Amino acid sequence: GGLQHGRAVGETDELAQKIVGGRSVSVPDWFATIFATMGIEPHLELYAGDRPVPITDGGVPIEELFAKS
């Protein structure tokens, strides 16, 4: 998939309740990362009738995880 494995993006406390370092990553960001690795545009919208529905709810791929060539 082209992702770097074994990396941490951000840091939480011992109970994983609070962010203590790095940056936060949201669930929509995680979904956008998964879609991006599969070659799916993360800002794609599907339609429920006439209403557009974003597939990632505004998520942005986690760039730190993508392998640099």
C-alpha angles and dihedrals in degrees: 000000000000098000125136108240129210094035130129121214105197130344134248134199120268092276094046090237101116134036109239102170144012118014135312122253120204129212090250088053090053091050091048089052092051092048092047091054089053092050094252117138104246092212092057117132126212121199131238098194104307095337118100114226117195112225094219103029091239097316122161123211114256099248094192090069098056116097115245116225 
